[in-house]
Amino acid sequence: LPRVDPFAKHIFHLFCVETTHRDSLMKYLREEGIGCGVYYPLSIHLQPAYAFLNYGKSSFPMSERASLRILALPMFPQLQDAQVKFVIEKINLFTRKLAGG
């Protein structure tokens, strides 16, 4: 979880989770009415705008791995505690189903 130093204020823009089941989790959450999305489906070094840098596939393997596994969950100022709990419950249910329980 993100943390905020006592002397600072947060301006969290995205709340992301990492999972090997990103696409199925995204589908499940959307079916449950929970907005979520993938903001960076392609690593920056592989974006056409950065082709002039001549980085190819496998140049940044951790970035490429993350681009396949990161899912942004709802994050906005009006998000209520009950909504956060709902998202948590649905993710926990999804995880239990994956584990066979």
N, CA and C atoms as an extended XYZ file, in Angstrom:
303
Properties=species:S:1:pos:R:3:atomname:S:1:resname:S:1:resid:I:1 pbc="F F F"
N         0.833       -1.185        0.000 N   LEU     1
C         0.000        0.000        0.000 CA  LEU     1
C         0.878        1.249        0.000 C   LEU     1
N         0.393        2.305       -0.624 N   PRO     2
C         1.169        3.542       -0.599 CA  PRO     2
C         1.172        4.126        0.803 C   PRO     2
N         2.186        4.887        1.093 N   ARG     3
C         2.236        5.552        2.401 CA  ARG     3
C         2.497        7.033        2.150 C   ARG     3
N         2.101        7.813        3.119 N   VAL     4
C         2.282        9.257        3.029 CA  VAL     4
C         3.084        9.692        4.247 C   VAL     4
N         4.180       10.391        4.018 N   ASP     5
C         4.964       10.924        5.125 CA  ASP     5
C         4.134       11.949        5.884 C   ASP     5
N         4.343       12.048        7.189 N   PRO     6
C         3.533       12.969        8.001 CA  PRO     6
C         3.609       14.427        7.540 C   PRO     6
N         4.708       14.812        6.931 N   PHE     7
C         4.889       16.200        6.499 CA  PHE     7
C         4.368       16.453        5.081 C   PHE     7
N         3.756       15.446        4.473 N   ALA     8
C         3.343       15.565        3.071 CA  ALA     8
C         1.851       15.319        2.910 C   ALA     8
N         1.350       15.674        1.741 N   LYS     9
C        -0.016       15.346        1.343 CA  LYS     9
C         0.073       14.553        0.056 C   LYS     9
N        -0.852       13.629       -0.123 N   HIS    10
C        -0.800       12.805       -1.319 CA  HIS    10
C        -1.591       13.438       -2.459 C   HIS    10
N        -1.228       13.061       -3.647 N   ILE    11
C        -1.998       13.391       -4.846 CA  ILE    11
C        -2.060       12.126       -5.707 C   ILE    11
N        -2.409       11.015       -5.053 N   PHE    12
C        -2.450        9.747       -5.759 CA  PHE    12
C        -3.306        9.875       -7.016 C   PHE    12
N        -2.745        9.421       -8.095 N   HIS    13
C        -3.431        9.486       -9.377 CA  HIS    13
C        -3.929        8.103       -9.795 C   HIS    13
N        -3.133        7.098       -9.541 N   LEU    14
C        -3.485        5.729       -9.893 CA  LEU    14
C        -3.251        4.821       -8.687 C   LEU    14
N        -4.092        3.808       -8.550 N   PHE    15
C        -3.867        2.760       -7.567 CA  PHE    15
C        -3.801        1.464       -8.352 C   PHE    15
N        -2.612        0.954       -8.496 N   CYS    16
C        -2.391       -0.222       -9.350 CA  CYS    16
C        -2.046       -1.449       -8.538 C   CYS    16
N        -2.482       -2.578       -9.049 N   VAL    17
C        -2.109       -3.877       -8.497 CA  VAL    17
C        -1.426       -4.660       -9.611 C   VAL    17
N        -0.638       -5.610       -9.211 N   GLU    18
C         0.064       -6.454      -10.181 CA  GLU    18
C        -0.410       -7.883      -10.005 C   GLU    18
N        -0.772       -8.508      -11.129 N   THR    19
C        -1.242       -9.891      -11.082 CA  THR    19
C        -0.948      -10.596      -12.401 C   THR    19
N        -0.684      -11.867      -12.299 N   THR    20
C        -0.491      -12.665      -13.511 CA  THR    20
C        -1.830      -12.947      -14.192 C   THR    20
N        -2.917      -12.594      -13.528 N   HIS    21
C        -4.265      -12.822      -14.060 CA  HIS    21
C        -4.952      -11.497      -14.383 C   HIS    21
N        -4.170      -10.531      -14.872 N   ARG    22
C        -4.677       -9.188      -15.087 CA  ARG    22
C        -5.936       -9.138      -15.955 C   ARG    22
N        -5.904       -9.771      -17.105 N   ASP    23
C        -7.029       -9.666      -18.030 CA  ASP    23
C        -8.293      -10.310      -17.481 C   ASP    23
N        -8.154      -11.442      -16.825 N   SER    24
C        -9.345      -12.083      -16.262 CA  SER    24
C        -9.856      -11.310      -15.046 C   SER    24
N        -8.964      -10.720      -14.257 N   LEU    25
C        -9.396       -9.894      -13.133 CA  LEU    25
C       -10.111       -8.647      -13.649 C   LEU    25
N        -9.586       -8.033      -14.689 N   MET    26
C       -10.208       -6.849      -15.263 CA  MET    26
C       -11.611       -7.176      -15.779 C   MET    26
N       -11.746       -8.287      -16.472 N   LYS    27
C       -13.052       -8.705      -16.992 CA  LYS    27
C       -14.029       -8.930      -15.845 C   LYS    27
N       -13.587       -9.635      -14.820 N   TYR    28
C       -14.420       -9.929      -13.657 CA  TYR    28
C       -14.871       -8.637      -12.965 C   TYR    28
N       -13.932       -7.724      -12.712 N   LEU    29
C       -14.287       -6.491      -12.022 CA  LEU    29
C       -15.274       -5.663      -12.834 C   LEU    29
N       -15.055       -5.596      -14.124 N   ARG    30
C       -15.983       -4.843      -14.974 CA  ARG    30
C       -17.375       -5.466      -14.961 C   ARG    30
N       -17.444       -6.793      -14.951 N   GLU    31
C       -18.742       -7.486      -14.859 CA  GLU    31
C       -19.439       -7.177      -13.532 C   GLU    31
N       -18.647       -6.891      -12.504 N   GLU    32
C       -19.189       -6.557      -11.182 CA  GLU    32
C       -19.471       -5.054      -11.050 C   GLU    32
N       -19.285       -4.304      -12.147 N   GLY    33
C       -19.566       -2.873      -12.139 CA  GLY    33
C       -18.447       -2.012      -11.595 C   GLY    33
N       -17.249       -2.568      -11.553 N   ILE    34
C       -16.097       -1.848      -11.019 CA  ILE    34
C       -15.223       -1.406      -12.183 C   ILE    34
N       -15.057       -0.105      -12.309 N   GLY    35
C       -14.192        0.420      -13.356 CA  GLY    35
C       -12.738        0.136      -13.052 C   GLY    35
N       -11.999       -0.248      -14.050 N   CYS    36
C       -10.570       -0.505      -13.911 CA  CYS    36
C        -9.979       -0.439      -15.311 C   CYS    36
N        -8.670       -0.354      -15.390 N   GLY    37
C        -8.097       -0.255      -16.715 CA  GLY    37
C        -6.600       -0.443      -16.748 C   GLY    37
N        -6.102       -0.524      -17.949 N   VAL    38
C        -4.673       -0.661      -18.201 CA  VAL    38
C        -4.212        0.650      -18.837 C   VAL    38
N        -3.367        1.362      -18.146 N   TYR    39
C        -2.921        2.661      -18.643 CA  TYR    39
C        -1.716        2.564      -19.561 C   TYR    39
N        -0.886        1.581      -19.338 N   TYR    40
C         0.331        1.441      -20.139 CA  TYR    40
C         0.437        0.011      -20.668 C   TYR    40
N        -0.342       -0.329      -21.697 N   PRO    41
C        -0.328       -1.698      -22.216 CA  PRO    41
C         0.956       -2.041      -22.961 C   PRO    41
N         1.730       -1.034      -23.300 N   LEU    42
C         2.988       -1.229      -24.002 CA  LEU    42
C         4.045       -0.412      -23.290 C   LEU    42
N         5.158       -1.035      -22.949 N   SER    43
C         6.232       -0.323      -22.269 CA  SER    43
C         6.640        0.915      -23.059 C   SER    43
N         7.020        1.942      -22.347 N   ILE    44
C         7.339        3.223      -22.989 CA  ILE    44
C         8.409        3.070      -24.056 C   ILE    44
N         9.424        2.272      -23.797 N   HIS    45
C        10.518        2.155      -24.776 CA  HIS    45
C        10.070        1.464      -26.062 C   HIS    45
N         8.896        0.837      -26.032 N   LEU    46
C         8.365        0.181      -27.226 CA  LEU    46
C         7.281        1.021      -27.926 C   LEU    46
N         6.969        2.164      -27.374 N   GLN    47
C         5.995        3.064      -27.991 CA  GLN    47
C         6.582        3.660      -29.264 C   GLN    47
N         5.781        3.824      -30.295 N   PRO    48
C         6.283        4.403      -31.557 CA  PRO    48
C         6.980        5.748      -31.370 C   PRO    48
N         6.512        6.549      -30.436 N   ALA    49
C         7.117        7.870      -30.229 CA  ALA    49
C         8.570        7.790      -29.769 C   ALA    49
N         8.971        6.664      -29.221 N   TYR    50
C        10.337        6.509      -28.715 CA  TYR    50
C        11.181        5.568      -29.567 C   TYR    50
N        10.698        5.224      -30.739 N   ALA    51
C        11.430        4.313      -31.625 CA  ALA    51
C        12.813        4.842      -31.970 C   ALA    51
N        12.961        6.158      -32.015 N   PHE    52
C        14.255        6.756      -32.369 CA  PHE    52
C        15.352        6.426      -31.357 C   PHE    52
N        14.985        5.956      -30.179 N   LEU    53
C        15.971        5.580      -29.164 CA  LEU    53
C        16.582        4.212      -29.439 C   LEU    53
N        15.966        3.477      -30.347 N   ASN    54
C        16.470        2.171      -30.776 CA  ASN    54
C        16.502        1.115      -29.683 C   ASN    54
N        15.559        1.187      -28.751 N   TYR    55
C        15.432        0.117      -27.770 CA  TYR    55
C        14.447       -0.896      -28.329 C   TYR    55
N        14.787       -2.141      -28.221 N   GLY    56
C        13.909       -3.187      -28.730 CA  GLY    56
C        13.326       -4.011      -27.610 C   GLY    56
N        12.583       -5.020      -28.008 N   LYS    57
C        12.002       -5.938      -27.045 CA  LYS    57
C        13.122       -6.542      -26.207 C   LYS    57
N        12.879       -6.689      -24.937 N   SER    58
C        13.799       -7.232      -23.937 CA  SER    58
C        14.835       -6.228      -23.466 C   SER    58
N        14.779       -4.986      -23.940 N   SER    59
C        15.713       -3.970      -23.455 CA  SER    59
C        15.443       -3.634      -21.992 C   SER    59
N        14.168       -3.649      -21.611 N   PHE    60
C        13.764       -3.360      -20.241 CA  PHE    60
C        12.761       -4.428      -19.802 C   PHE    60
N        13.256       -5.604      -19.453 N   PRO    61
C        12.360       -6.734      -19.179 CA  PRO    61
C        11.397       -6.509      -18.015 C   PRO    61
N        11.799       -5.786      -16.993 N   MET    62
C        10.892       -5.553      -15.867 CA  MET    62
C         9.732       -4.655      -16.298 C   MET    62
N        10.027       -3.663      -17.108 N   SER    63
C         8.978       -2.787      -17.629 CA  SER    63
C         8.019       -3.568      -18.522 C   SER    63
N         8.564       -4.416      -19.353 N   GLU    64
C         7.728       -5.213      -20.251 CA  GLU    64
C         6.858       -6.184      -19.456 C   GLU    64
N         7.420       -6.761      -18.427 N   ARG    65
C         6.655       -7.672      -17.564 CA  ARG    65
C         5.526       -6.905      -16.877 C   ARG    65
N         5.843       -5.736      -16.345 N   ALA    66
C         4.826       -4.936      -15.651 CA  ALA    66
C         3.702       -4.530      -16.595 C   ALA    66
N         4.036       -4.229      -17.837 N   SER    67
C         3.006       -3.792      -18.783 CA  SER    67
C         1.977       -4.888      -19.051 C   SER    67
N         2.322       -6.121      -18.745 N   LEU    68
C         1.402       -7.249      -18.930 CA  LEU    68
C         0.637       -7.600      -17.655 C   LEU    68
N         1.062       -7.016      -16.523 N   ARG    69
C         0.534       -7.457      -15.230 CA  ARG    69
C        -0.138       -6.365      -14.397 C   ARG    69
N        -0.005       -5.118      -14.778 N   ILE    70
C        -0.486       -4.018      -13.946 CA  ILE    70
C        -1.919       -3.637      -14.320 C   ILE    70
N        -2.757       -3.500      -13.299 N   LEU    71
C        -4.150       -3.102      -13.473 CA  LEU    71
C        -4.449       -1.949      -12.524 C   LEU    71
N        -5.001       -0.871      -13.059 N   ALA    72
C        -5.370        0.289      -12.246 CA  ALA    72
C        -6.787        0.108      -11.718 C   ALA    72
N        -6.921        0.223      -10.416 N   LEU    73
C        -8.212        0.120       -9.745 CA  LEU    73
C        -8.808        1.518       -9.575 C   LEU    73
N       -10.087        1.604       -9.187 N   PRO    74
C       -10.693        2.922       -9.010 CA  PRO    74
C        -9.905        3.794       -8.026 C   PRO    74
N        -9.704        5.059       -8.417 N   MET    75
C        -9.003        6.019       -7.561 CA  MET    75
C        -9.490        7.405       -7.952 C   MET    75
N       -10.285        7.995       -7.077 N   PHE    76
C       -10.762        9.353       -7.315 CA  PHE    76
C       -11.219        9.939       -5.980 C   PHE    76
N       -11.236       11.260       -5.863 N   PRO    77
C       -11.507       11.901       -4.568 CA  PRO    77
C       -12.843       11.523       -3.938 C   PRO    77
N       -13.861       11.255       -4.743 N   GLN    78
C       -15.182       10.967       -4.197 CA  GLN    78
C       -15.383        9.500       -3.828 C   GLN    78
N       -14.362        8.675       -3.999 N   LEU    79
C       -14.463        7.252       -3.683 CA  LEU    79
C       -14.755        7.085       -2.194 C   LEU    79
N       -15.845        6.420       -1.897 N   GLN    80
C       -16.280        6.252       -0.511 CA  GLN    80
C       -15.725        4.956        0.078 C   GLN    80
N       -15.611        4.938        1.396 N   ASP    81
C       -15.085        3.749        2.081 CA  ASP    81
C       -15.866        2.491        1.711 C   ASP    81
N       -17.175        2.596        1.604 N   ALA    82
C       -17.988        1.427        1.247 CA  ALA    82
C       -17.634        0.925       -0.146 C   ALA    82
N       -17.322        1.830       -1.052 N   GLN    83
C       -16.924        1.437       -2.400 CA  GLN    83
C       -15.557        0.759       -2.380 C   GLN    83
N       -14.656        1.275       -1.583 N   VAL    84
C       -13.335        0.649       -1.452 CA  VAL    84
C       -13.488       -0.769       -0.915 C   VAL    84
N       -14.305       -0.934        0.107 N   LYS    85
C       -14.534       -2.255        0.689 CA  LYS    85
C       -15.149       -3.203       -0.336 C   LYS    85
N       -16.062       -2.691       -1.160 N   PHE    86
C       -16.684       -3.500       -2.205 CA  PHE    86
C       -15.628       -4.017       -3.182 C   PHE    86
N       -14.737       -3.143       -3.619 N   VAL    87
C       -13.659       -3.541       -4.532 CA  VAL    87
C       -12.782       -4.598       -3.878 C   VAL    87
N       -12.419       -4.375       -2.638 N   ILE    88
C       -11.577       -5.328       -1.900 CA  ILE    88
C       -12.264       -6.691       -1.807 C   ILE    88
N       -13.542       -6.675       -1.458 N   GLU    89
C       -14.285       -7.934       -1.344 CA  GLU    89
C       -14.312       -8.689       -2.672 C   GLU    89
N       -14.527       -7.974       -3.758 N   LYS    90
C       -14.594       -8.619       -5.067 CA  LYS    90
C       -13.234       -9.174       -5.477 C   LYS    90
N       -12.177       -8.451       -5.196 N   ILE    91
C       -10.834       -8.957       -5.525 CA  ILE    91
C       -10.525      -10.178       -4.670 C   ILE    91
N       -10.883      -10.139       -3.398 N   ASN    92
C       -10.661      -11.297       -2.531 CA  ASN    92
C       -11.445      -12.507       -3.024 C   ASN    92
N       -12.677      -12.294       -3.461 N   LEU    93
C       -13.493      -13.384       -3.994 CA  LEU    93
C       -12.848      -13.959       -5.254 C   LEU    93
N       -12.392      -13.103       -6.138 N   PHE    94
C       -11.708      -13.532       -7.355 CA  PHE    94
C       -10.475      -14.372       -7.010 C   PHE    94
N        -9.714      -13.911       -6.045 N   THR    95
C        -8.494      -14.618       -5.639 CA  THR    95
C        -8.813      -15.975       -5.037 C   THR    95
N        -9.856      -16.035       -4.217 N   ARG    96
C       -10.258      -17.322       -3.637 CA  ARG    96
C       -10.688      -18.301       -4.730 C   ARG    96
N       -11.418      -17.807       -5.731 N   LYS    97
C       -11.853      -18.674       -6.824 CA  LYS    97
C       -10.641      -19.217       -7.587 C   LYS    97
N        -9.638      -18.375       -7.775 N   LEU    98
C        -8.415      -18.838       -8.451 CA  LEU    98
C        -7.730      -19.946       -7.672 C   LEU    98
N        -7.783      -19.812       -6.352 N   ALA    99
C        -7.120      -20.794       -5.492 CA  ALA    99
C        -7.957      -22.056       -5.321 C   ALA    99
N        -9.153      -22.046       -5.926 N   GLY   100
C       -10.010      -23.237       -5.860 CA  GLY   100
C       -10.906      -23.279       -4.654 C   GLY   100
N       -11.083      -22.126       -4.009 N   GLY   101
C       -11.896      -22.122       -2.794 CA  GLY   101
C       -13.076      -21.311       -2.848 C   GLY   101
